[in-house]
Every structure is written in structure tokens, then in C-alpha cells.
Amino acid sequence: MKKFVILGGGYGGLAIANRLLEGDIPSDTIITLVDRMPYQGLKTEFYALAAGTISDLDVRVAFPSDPRIEYKYGAVTGIDLESRTVTMDQEETIEYEWLAIALGCTDKHHGIPGADQYTASIQSLANTRKTYAILNDVKPYGEVNIIGGGLSGVEIAAELRESRPDLNIRILDRGPRVLSAFPEKLSQFVSSWFVEHDIALCSHISVSKIEPGVIYDQERPIYGDVAVWTAGIQPSEVVQKLNVPKDAQGRILLNEYYQIPSYPEVYVAGDCASLAFSPSAQVAGVQGDQIAQVVQAIWQGQTPRLDKIRLKGVLGSLGKKSGFGYMGKRTFIGRVPRLLKMGVLWKSKHHFG
């Protein structure tokens, strides 16, 4: 049997699998999905799991049950593009005819001493579980510093305020305002919400090093009980080790069909792919769907034809009752975008695109 191997069961990898299973798969081919766990973890909701406002079960989505797909569980430790093999942590080797790399991302600490040792993470389900334990064990009226004022930092700060109203919460950001990549109107709304809910905003912070219980803004110490890192991502370690052309962020350069040009049997999706969009679950899902279209066309001896990727916009939450978002040039604030995000989550859990 020929194998189409998908590494990673996140938004991109699962989109590829679901789309392929919706169509005809050659009788001599089987799909193999490789992941650490037997379910997808909804990464867009990890902030709420870390804060303790939802359960672990709420962020799980079961993988499809179909005789045309098999599963391998464990960590991917290496990819040999020349021999077309994938190695696993238990010394298992998987051969492939086609490969889709959708291994997601890990924290990028920008070379800051101590950042990888003394900060909590929400970049994987396992790390998010640890962060939940750390945050919810903080002593009453303790101090939590969140490093990074982007979408993840904003959402976890707001959710933690709802979960632990006693805590002193502070966002440390290197820019002049939170959500610097968003329209200023949304940034102002979020800032006002934070002021109203007693979350401190510290701008122009240049983190130079981190030690247990202290973050240094150059030489100035900022003390706290827990530091949560939301200040940058990079492709997974396995992708970092691949000797193929990459962009400045370490993402793999691809052709128009999301293939590695020198290895056209290999596709790359999501946070590992160099695309014209910022990494997001939405981008990974749409791109994964298009990769499946390319593969189906090749199986049928046709030339792939892809539509231009069009994103629906961005939604963010401020606890369970407020939120923000923008679609095109329109911005939304308050309860409506929060309800919209709940709808998107429901669709994700029930496999609706």
C-alpha cells in the first residue's frame, strides 16, 4: 500500500485528512495520521484551559473514524526527505509516498536568557495543562506577568481575570499598545476593558533576561509569581532541522501548490509554511483544505486549480461576555464578536468548515 502520511492532527493536518476522506482515495493508498494524542486539541481555546474556565475535554475533537485512515501515536523526531521516511520517538520508522508536514509551532524566545526555563507556555496541550496548574496554584492576590500583548496574551489575561479575580495581572509588551497588529480602534477598546477590569498594561518593555520570580526590563526588575510567554512563535523543532529553503521566520518556502519545490511529494501546512498571511488556525485550515484538493487532482491525473485564499477575519475574546474582531475593514466590539467566536468554536468541534 502507498502511504499519504500527515504529520500533525491540528487545524491544517485534520483539514487535509477530512477533505481527502470526503473524496475518492485510490484503492492502493491509505492515509496515515501521526499525532501525540488520539484527538485534535483546539489551540485557539488553550488560553481558556490555562485560565481554568473550561475543561480539558472542551478542547478535544475526535479524529475521523474511517477504514481508509490509520493512526500512529507518538512524537516525530525526524524527517529524511531523501529516503522518504519519518522517525518516531520509539524508534519506529514510517515510509511515505506523499507527506504533509503540519507540525505546528513552538515558542520563540528570541535568545532571551531564562525565557525557556522560567516562563509558562500555551503552545501545546501538554504545556497548557502545566500552565493551568501553575496559574491556579498562585497564592491569593499573587502577581502574574504575561509577556506579549498580542491576541494570545490579551485573551489569557482577560480569561484569567474571570477565573481568578483576586490576582494582580500585568501585560508586558515591547510595543506602544496591545494588539499592535490590529486596528487602533480595537486596541483602544481592549485597553479600556483592561483598565475597567484592573489589568495593568506596561508598554515599551524590553525583556533582557528572566530569572525565577523576576523579569528584567533591561536592568529594571519586574517581580511576579508566574510569567506566561506569549511573545513569539516559530516552526516546530523537527522543521527547524530540515535543510530546505526557509523565510526569515524559519518557515519553509513552497511553490504554488504548497509543495517543497525540490521535493514535490512533500506538502507543508500551517505554522510551518511560508505564506502571505500571519500564522493562524483559520489559515492552516483553509490551506489544509487546498492541499487536499491538490492531492486529489494529482491522483486523478488532473492539473490542480486553486482559488485565492480569502480569510473571514479575526475574532478575540475578553472573558465569556465580551470580545472584538475585524472582517475586511469593519471592526466589531462587545458581545456580538464573542458570540461569533463561540459559533466558530462549535463548528470546529463538529467538523463544519
Secondary structure by P-SEA (a helix, b strand, c coil): ccccccccccaaaaaaaaaaaaccccccbbbbbbccccccccccaaaaaaacccccccccccccccccbbbbbccccccccccbbbbccccbbbbbcbbbbcccccccccccccccccccccccaaaaaaaaaaaaacccbbbbbbccccaaaaaaaaaaaaaccccbbbbbbccccccccccaaaaaaaaaaaaaabbbbbcccccccccccccccccccccccbbbbcccccccccccccccccccccbbbbccccccccccccccccccccccccccaaaaaaaaaaaaaaaaaaaacbbbbbccccccbbbbbcccccccccccccccccaaaaaaaaaaaaaaaaccc
